[in-house]
Amino acid sequence: MNTYRIVFAGPIGAGKTTAIGALSDVPPVTTEVASDEAVAAGKATTTVAFDYGQVLLDSGDVVQLYGTPGQARFDFMWPIIADNALGAIILADNSRADSIARTLDYVREFAPRIVAGNCIVGVGRTETHPTPTVDDYADALSAAGFELPVMAVDVRSREHALLLLDVLLARLEAVRHVE
């Protein structure tokens, strides 16, 4: 049995806690508290330490899901959570005006901490905010030197969250075959 650590990162309100809740085969552990920052982002609470869940694969392997706090004041937790992670799912909130710039910030922060820079980007709220497009994100990432999969997702949907995980794990397998 192997254990893999996957990190969910992104700004407050991007859906990290929701994605872990949608994916986890065990009741997730959260560290949500009331916060003015959360209210400003349109939610009642925000993560202050980390979220944790697990996905049990048919092979018997365990995928540990760790969600980072989105606020910069808790960024000291980011390297602790990313330590030994085999992949990162960066979530973007397309309803925010600065979403592409913030996504680039998170990719720049987490890609160097992850094995082979194995990251992907999931863009949420595209159904209500169709611009920028997924291609706009991919183009901005490419211009910054990151060739990463980018996809529109609704992290409330287990199927969408599983797609993110499947793509990330497939990239990990591809990296392992190249080595």
C-alpha positions as CSV (number, residue, x, y, z in Angstrom):
1,M,0.0,0.0,0.0
2,N,1.3,3.4,-1.0
3,T,0.3,6.8,0.5
4,Y,0.3,9.9,-1.6
5,R,-0.1,13.5,-0.4
6,I,-2.0,15.9,-2.6
7,V,-2.3,19.6,-1.8
8,F,-5.2,21.9,-2.6
9,A,-4.2,25.5,-2.8
10,G,-5.8,28.8,-3.9
11,P,-7.3,32.0,-2.5
12,I,-9.9,32.2,0.1
13,G,-13.3,31.0,-1.3
14,A,-11.8,29.1,-4.2
15,G,-13.3,25.8,-3.0
16,K,-10.5,23.9,-1.4
17,T,-12.5,22.8,1.6
18,T,-15.5,22.0,-0.6
19,A,-13.4,19.9,-3.0
20,I,-11.9,17.9,-0.2
21,G,-15.3,17.3,1.3
22,A,-16.6,16.1,-2.1
23,L,-13.7,13.7,-2.6
24,S,-13.0,12.3,0.8
25,D,-14.0,8.7,1.6
26,V,-13.8,9.6,5.3
27,P,-15.3,12.5,7.2
28,P,-12.9,15.4,6.4
29,V,-11.1,17.3,9.2
30,T,-11.5,21.0,8.8
31,T,-10.2,24.0,10.7
32,E,-12.8,26.5,9.7
33,V,-13.4,29.6,11.8
34,A,-15.5,32.7,11.4
35,S,-13.5,35.6,9.8
36,D,-14.1,39.0,8.3
37,E,-12.0,37.9,5.4
38,A,-14.3,35.0,4.8
39,V,-17.3,37.3,4.9
40,A,-15.6,39.6,2.4
41,A,-15.2,36.6,0.1
42,G,-18.9,35.7,0.4
43,K,-18.6,32.9,3.0
44,A,-19.1,32.5,6.7
45,T,-15.9,30.7,7.6
46,T,-12.3,30.2,6.4
47,T,-9.6,27.6,6.9
48,V,-6.9,28.7,9.4
49,A,-4.6,25.6,9.5
50,F,-5.5,22.9,7.0
51,D,-8.2,20.6,5.8
52,Y,-7.7,16.9,5.5
53,G,-9.4,14.0,3.8
54,Q,-8.6,10.7,2.2
55,V,-9.4,8.8,-1.0
56,L,-9.0,5.1,-0.9
57,L,-8.0,3.7,-4.3
58,D,-9.0,0.3,-5.7
59,S,-5.3,-0.7,-5.5
60,G,-5.4,-0.2,-1.7
61,D,-3.3,3.0,-2.0
62,V,-4.4,6.0,0.0
63,V,-4.4,9.6,-1.3
64,Q,-4.2,12.1,1.5
65,L,-5.9,15.4,0.6
66,Y,-4.6,18.5,2.3
67,G,-6.1,21.9,1.9
68,T,-4.1,25.0,2.6
69,P,-5.5,28.2,4.2
70,G,-6.1,30.8,1.5
71,Q,-5.0,33.9,3.4
72,A,-1.5,35.2,3.1
73,R,-1.2,35.6,6.9
74,F,-1.3,31.8,7.2
75,D,1.3,31.2,4.4
76,F,3.7,29.8,7.0
77,M,1.6,26.7,6.8
78,W,2.1,26.3,3.1
79,P,5.6,24.7,3.1
80,I,4.6,22.4,6.0
81,I,1.5,21.1,4.1
82,A,3.4,20.9,0.8
83,D,6.3,18.9,2.3
84,N,6.5,15.5,0.5
85,A,3.4,16.2,-1.6
86,L,3.4,14.5,-5.0
87,G,1.0,17.0,-6.5
88,A,-0.9,20.2,-6.1
89,I,-4.3,21.2,-7.4
90,I,-4.5,25.0,-7.6
91,L,-8.1,26.2,-7.5
92,A,-9.1,29.5,-9.0
93,D,-12.3,31.6,-8.4
94,N,-13.3,32.9,-11.8
95,S,-15.7,35.4,-10.2
96,R,-12.7,37.5,-9.0
97,A,-11.3,40.2,-11.2
98,D,-7.7,39.3,-10.3
99,S,-8.1,35.5,-10.7
100,I,-5.5,34.8,-13.3
101,A,-2.8,36.9,-11.4
102,R,-3.7,35.2,-8.1
103,T,-3.6,31.8,-9.8
104,L,-0.1,32.5,-11.1
105,D,1.0,33.5,-7.6
106,Y,-0.2,30.2,-6.2
107,V,1.4,28.2,-9.0
108,R,4.7,30.1,-8.5
109,E,4.5,29.3,-4.7
110,F,3.6,25.7,-4.9
111,A,5.2,24.3,-8.1
112,P,8.7,24.4,-6.7
113,R,7.6,22.6,-3.5
114,I,6.0,19.7,-5.4
115,V,7.6,16.7,-7.0
116,A,8.5,17.7,-10.6
117,G,6.3,20.7,-10.3
118,N,3.3,18.4,-10.7
119,C,0.4,20.9,-10.5
120,I,-2.9,21.4,-12.3
121,V,-5.4,24.2,-12.2
122,G,-9.1,24.0,-11.7
123,V,-11.2,27.1,-12.5
124,G,-14.4,27.4,-10.6
125,R,-17.5,29.6,-11.2
126,T,-17.1,29.6,-14.9
127,E,-20.8,28.9,-15.4
128,T,-21.6,32.3,-13.9
129,H,-18.4,34.1,-14.9
130,P,-17.4,32.8,-18.4
131,T,-14.4,35.2,-18.7
132,P,-11.6,34.9,-18.4
133,T,-11.7,31.6,-20.2
134,V,-9.8,28.4,-19.4
135,D,-7.6,29.2,-22.4
136,D,-6.8,32.6,-20.9
137,Y,-5.5,30.9,-17.8
138,A,-3.5,28.4,-19.9
139,D,-2.0,31.2,-22.0
140,A,-1.0,33.2,-18.9
141,L,0.5,30.1,-17.3
142,S,2.4,29.2,-20.5
143,A,3.7,32.8,-20.8
144,A,5.1,32.5,-17.2
145,G,6.8,29.2,-18.1
146,F,4.2,26.7,-16.7
147,E,2.7,24.1,-19.0
148,L,-0.1,22.8,-16.8
149,P,-3.5,21.3,-17.5
150,V,-6.3,23.9,-16.8
151,M,-9.9,22.8,-16.6
152,A,-13.3,24.3,-15.6
153,V,-14.7,22.6,-12.5
154,D,-17.5,22.7,-10.0
155,V,-15.8,21.4,-6.9
156,R,-19.1,20.7,-5.3
157,S,-19.4,17.8,-7.7
158,R,-17.6,14.6,-6.7
159,E,-17.2,13.8,-10.4
160,H,-15.5,17.1,-11.2
161,A,-13.2,16.8,-8.1
162,L,-12.3,13.2,-9.1
163,L,-11.5,14.4,-12.6
164,L,-9.0,16.9,-11.0
165,L,-7.5,14.1,-9.0
166,D,-7.3,11.7,-11.9
167,V,-5.6,14.2,-14.2
168,L,-3.1,15.0,-11.4
169,L,-2.3,11.3,-10.7
170,A,-2.0,10.6,-14.5
171,R,0.6,13.4,-14.7
172,L,2.4,11.8,-11.8
173,E,2.5,8.5,-13.6
174,A,3.8,10.1,-16.7
175,V,6.6,11.8,-14.7
176,R,7.5,8.4,-13.1
177,H,7.7,6.7,-16.6
178,V,10.0,9.4,-17.9
179,E,12.4,9.0,-14.9
